[in-house]
Amino acid sequence: MKSYLRGYILVMLLSIVFGCSGDDSQITNQDVLGLWHITAIHNSSPTGPTLGPNTGETIAITFSSNGTFNGTTSVNSFSGRFSTTVDQVIIQQMVTTEVADTPFGQAFYESFTEAMDSDTGHSVFDLEIGNSDNLLLQYQSFKFLNLQKP
């Protein structure tokens, strides 16, 4: 019995040590993948205004199955790594060009800063799926980004 228990514990420890690849970019929520346009940003008080894009302005983001994303605002481009859970999108790394952006573009970037977890440095958004063409990424209880398929 002791050797069986030792063997079991050894197998469990080895699977923990060698089973972790270090790549935490797992995509568990396939609904997030694809091209999205940001159609609304609410980053003020609960009763404050919700921002929308100006005429002709588009913020686009594409989430890929390999755990990367890329996109553009009216004047900047950005990319990085992300992962998902059933009910969250976690932005693990984000890089961007740094040209002065429109107010809508600035609000977009501010959302990532405000959603940042101080322990991990990742931007964490709670995910609500309206339907296959609409996502809501929430942070700080009442702030959100609304994404729609083009």
Secondary structure, 3 states (H helix, E strand, C coil): CHHHHHHHHHHHHHHHHHHCCCCCCCCCCHHHCEEEEEEEEECCCCCCCCECCCCCCCCEEEECCCCEEEEECCCCEEEEEEEECCCEEEEEEEEECCCCCCHHHHHHHHHHHHCECCCCCCEEEEEEEEECCEEEEEECCCEEEEEECC
